[in-house]
Amino acid sequence: MSLTLTTAHTWIERWDRQQEGYLPDRELMFAVIADAVTAQTDHPAPLVLDVACGPGSLGARIRDRLPSARVIGIDTDPVLLELARAAYGFELVDHNLGDPAWFSALPGEPVDAIVSTTALHWLPADQLAAFYTQAATLLRPGGILLNGDDMATHTVDIDYLDQAVGTGQIEREGVGDRENWADFWTAITAEPELSTAVAERDRRRWDHPENNNVTYEQHRTLLREAGFHSSGTIWQYGRRRILAAVK
Ligand SMILES: C[S@@+](CC[C@H](N)C(=O)[O-])C[C@H]1O[C@@H](n2cnc3c(N)ncnc32)[C@H](O)[C@@H]1O
């Protein structure tokens, strides 16, 4: 049984609502990332990588903003890739970022922007460092990397406040009772149209930390060591930031 467009959109909509239970301003983050890609890129058809793209929500928003962009999503979850493939139709690469050759299936041309949301905290610190180094190699000079994710700061008093702000936001936005990650996965793994992808997901389960606990300051150090000449926060709400780095 193959995945229909309607079923794919239904699950992506459910994914997006579930993710907003953790990130109430997720759509704003997508818009900010699209703003930054647009501002930094003067190529008429920029090449944009959505790294750890999941079902493609960010890549789709980038393509809505920049219809001439060539968007390539990379992920290793067969279920989420199947949703992206059916719903959005942009190019997808099935590769684990922990494999040092994750970039080998990409076109051999300079990349204008590398974007990611709520994913790079799954990479152990050594893999994150290797990923940033490879990202700097792939980007053209002046190219931009944008990582939207939770990042603690070294400054303990400020990190305490950042966490309090995040908790307050969930309460204010009334998203605390959204479907959670575990319930979403219980539901989607029973979807008959995704049975082949679900079986493959079970087969290839890979070990990863829940959170690599790499701080904001450590991210910036890794980015500098990887060859990015500037980096900093372009948007923040509590611990959640969009960290931009320019090659
Ligand atoms: C919380 S989801 C976020 C997905 C998407 N970026 C979004 O914002 O909807 C984390 C994603 O990271 C992907 N991911 C985590 N570790 C990965 C790895 N080592 N290689 C490739 N993808 C990975 C997962 O498969 C999942 O799609």
Ligand as a Chemical Component Dictionary entry (heavy atoms), coordinates in Angstrom:
data_LIG
# 
_chem_comp.id                   LIG 
_chem_comp.type                 NON-POLYMER 
_chem_comp.pdbx_formal_charge   0 
_chem_comp.three_letter_code    LIG 
# 
loop_
_chem_comp_atom.comp_id 
_chem_comp_atom.atom_id 
_chem_comp_atom.alt_atom_id 
_chem_comp_atom.type_symbol 
_chem_comp_atom.charge 
_chem_comp_atom.model_Cartn_x 
_chem_comp_atom.model_Cartn_y 
_chem_comp_atom.model_Cartn_z 
_chem_comp_atom.pdbx_ordinal 
LIG C1  C1  C 0  12.691 16.716 16.356 1  
LIG S1  S1  S 1  12.940 16.141 14.722 2  
LIG C2  C2  C 0  12.972 17.683 13.809 3  
LIG C3  C3  C 0  12.666 17.460 12.345 4  
LIG C4  C4  C 0  12.542 18.745 11.521 5  
LIG N1  N1  N 0  13.792 19.443 11.428 6  
LIG C5  C5  C 0  11.447 19.647 12.048 7  
LIG O1  O1  O 0  11.761 20.734 12.538 8  
LIG O2  O2  O -1 10.264 19.248 11.956 9  
LIG C6  C6  C 0  14.654 15.637 14.683 10 
LIG C7  C7  C 0  15.057 15.060 13.329 11 
LIG O3  O3  O 0  16.457 14.831 13.318 12 
LIG C8  C8  C 0  16.695 13.639 12.595 13 
LIG N2  N2  N 0  18.014 13.134 12.983 14 
LIG C9  C9  C 0  18.478 13.000 14.235 15 
LIG N3  N3  N 0  19.720 12.479 14.226 16 
LIG C10 C10 C 0  20.033 12.268 12.922 17 
LIG C11 C11 C 0  21.160 11.723 12.270 18 
LIG N4  N4  N 0  22.218 11.264 12.953 19 
LIG N5  N5  N 0  21.152 11.657 10.924 20 
LIG C12 C12 C 0  20.088 12.119 10.221 21 
LIG N6  N6  N 0  18.972 12.618 10.784 22 
LIG C13 C13 C 0  18.951 12.701 12.124 23 
LIG C14 C14 C 0  15.548 12.740 13.033 24 
LIG O4  O4  O 0  15.364 11.648 12.182 25 
LIG C15 C15 C 0  14.391 13.720 13.005 26 
LIG O5  O5  O 0  13.818 13.805 11.738 27 
# 
loop_
_chem_comp_bond.comp_id 
_chem_comp_bond.atom_id_1 
_chem_comp_bond.atom_id_2 
_chem_comp_bond.value_order 
_chem_comp_bond.pdbx_ordinal 
LIG C1  S1  SING 1  
LIG S1  C2  SING 2  
LIG S1  C6  SING 3  
LIG C2  C3  SING 4  
LIG C3  C4  SING 5  
LIG C4  N1  SING 6  
LIG C4  C5  SING 7  
LIG C5  O1  DOUB 8  
LIG C5  O2  SING 9  
LIG C6  C7  SING 10 
LIG C7  O3  SING 11 
LIG C7  C15 SING 12 
LIG O3  C8  SING 13 
LIG C8  N2  SING 14 
LIG C8  C14 SING 15 
LIG N2  C9  SING 16 
LIG N2  C13 SING 17 
LIG C9  N3  DOUB 18 
LIG N3  C10 SING 19 
LIG C10 C11 SING 20 
LIG C10 C13 DOUB 21 
LIG C11 N4  SING 22 
LIG C11 N5  DOUB 23 
LIG N5  C12 SING 24 
LIG C12 N6  DOUB 25 
LIG N6  C13 SING 26 
LIG C14 O4  SING 27 
LIG C14 C15 SING 28 
LIG C15 O5  SING 29 
# 
